[in-house]
Amino acid sequence: MNQFHKKLFILQQEIGAISKDSKNPYFKSKYFDINSLIKSLLPLLKKHRILLLQPIINNEVCTILEDLESDEPKIMSSIPLGDIKDPQKLGGAITYYRRYTLQSLLGLQAEDDDGNTASGRQVENQPKFNQSFI
């Protein structure tokens, strides 16, 4: 295991579980806001000297993590945008994909309201992600 993977493992332990803190009234579901998530993550990324980038490359929304203390390869997750012509839908897709590529890349534990609501299952509330878990 390289040093970057060890840093990411420690980072994951410090983050813990996150809760979906924003509501989507149209679908009557909850989600975690990308800006709140990044705001919460930035102090931890700074502490571990990990750079977070979320560019659009070749029509794919990418999340890239880079260790600023080593020459080890970057770690990346991406999702193709597809052919979205409506600017508002495109912006929504970019935000959605940024959120989920980041969640996937860091292996974040999140309550899945959408999936559980659709299946009719009840889930216990997860704790909010905040500095008290660090």
Secondary structure by P-SEA (a helix, b strand, c coil): ccaaaaaaaaaaaaacccccccccccccbbbbbaaaaaaaaaaaaaaabbbbbbbbccccbbbbbbcccccccccbbbbbbcccccaaaaaaaaaaaaaaaaaaaaccccccaaaaaaaccccccccccccccc
